[in-house]
């Protein structure tokens, strides 16, 4: 697997999250909010599944105990994020968004902050170990 995919997904999540943040900054619900939310959900869930199936298992094979421990911690946190994001996505139908726009905006701000923090944490962890991670994923 090419690790550029992880960076590409992080970038896509960041761009789409910013678009959603701009949309929820509006006093009234803008057109296309549902599509934007589902686009973010698709990218996030695909990304989390990739990490869960490939990246973190590879890191668990690292000879470096600190890398293994950090990977285990991040993976546990990721599991919580995946469920939190799935609950957020499932809890907001297009009709409910329209009826409860201020609450949707508030809950969306929270989930976007969590995503942003997660991406920043992963980028800080993955960047210095990219060569090792690439080797682990091949072997």
VODOGU-341931 format. One record per residue (C-alpha): z, y, x. Coordinates in steps of 0.001 Angstrom, whole numbers, plus 500000, padded with zeros to 6 digits. Layout:
BEGIN
ZYX/...
This chain:
BEGIN
500000500000500000/499147503459501261/502188505715501345/499977508690500573/500134507441496990/503867508221496884/503248511765498101/500375512169495660/502570511032492795/505375513358493870/502886516220493912/501516515258490471/505033515042489057/505905518431490541/502789520146489183/503112518611485725/506848519348485610/506126523002486455/503568523152483664/506108521702481254/508756524137482500/506367527024481874/505661525693478384/509330525386477420/509951528925478635/507964530109475611/509930531233472559/507652529212470270/506209525778470817/502836526067472572/499903523855471645/499529520712473723/503209520256474550/503110516635473413/500193515809475691/501885517499478619/505117515608478020/503289512277477799/501295513043480952/504561513621482809/506053510452481334/503068508375482439/503224509679486000/507003509352486299/507219505848484862/504308504634487018/505930506159490089/509359504684489383/507855501242488779/505963501417492086/509107502331493957/511110499635492205/508573496862492824/507336497764496311/509092500562498192/512761499754497718/512386495991498214/510575496749501486/513408499026502579/515922496285501826/514206494284504617/514809497038507181/516666495984510312/518492499329510133/521683498918508047/521820502660507333/518285502570505874/519187499545503762/522337501235502468/520545504504501682/517704502613499974/520200500642497858/521926503865496817/518651505570495913/517481502518493998/520678502395491943/520265506079491163/516599505530490336/517498502880487794/519594505441485997/516809507997486153/514267505569484747/516514504854481761/517407508513481307/513748509492481348/512775506651478996/515504507710476547/514382511335476750/510754510388476127/511515508023473250/513894510490471633/511345513256471153/508523512713468703/506021515517468192/507587516225464793/511077516411466225/509895518751468992/508496521086466349/511676520947464240/514105521273467156/512203523354469703/515291525036471300/517084521691471741/513937520070473138/513654522927475643/517281522518476707/517021518759477166/513697519104478952/515201521586481420/517889519028482264/515420516184482822/513158518430484921/516106519412487122/516974515740487613/513364514911488523/513155517816490948/516380516787492668/515210513185492867/511880514088494459/513600516361496990/516061513595497893/513334510998498302/511176513334500366/514117513986502721/514792510246503026/511225508930503231/509600511502505506/511472510626508722/511060506879508189/507411506751507075/506173504659510036/508995502151509563/508466502062505816/504737501429506257/505511498553508638/508078497065506250/505655497222503337/502986495351505323/505353492667506501/
